[in-house]
Amino acid sequence: MMLGFGSVEIALAFWLSIASTILCVVYGIVNWNNKGDDKPGGDA
């Protein structure tokens, strides 16, 4: 039992969801002010 969860799989799913949330937040902070593609007439 890890952290009081019933199985290792449940604990792994919990930690992976926390890790993916942290990764998404860090990615958003790093790319906060990127303006992206400035070419006019892109995909229309």
ZIVENDA-V225570 format. One record per residue. N is the residue number from 0. RES is the residue in one letter. OMEGA is omega in whole degrees, 0 to 359 (999 if undefined). Layout:
BEGIN
N:RES:OMEGA, N:RES:OMEGA
END
This chain:
BEGIN
0:M:177, 1:M:175, 2:L:179, 3:G:177, 4:F:184, 5:G:183, 6:S:180, 7:V:180, 8:E:179, 9:I:178, 10:A:179, 11:L:177, 12:A:178, 13:F:182, 14:W:178, 15:L:177, 16:S:176, 17:I:181, 18:A:180, 19:S:176, 20:T:179, 21:I:179, 22:L:179, 23:C:179, 24:V:179, 25:V:178, 26:Y:178, 27:G:179, 28:I:181, 29:V:184, 30:N:186, 31:W:186, 32:N:175, 33:N:183, 34:K:179, 35:G:183, 36:D:182, 37:D:181, 38:K:176, 39:P:178, 40:G:180, 41:G:179, 42:D:181, 43:A:999
END
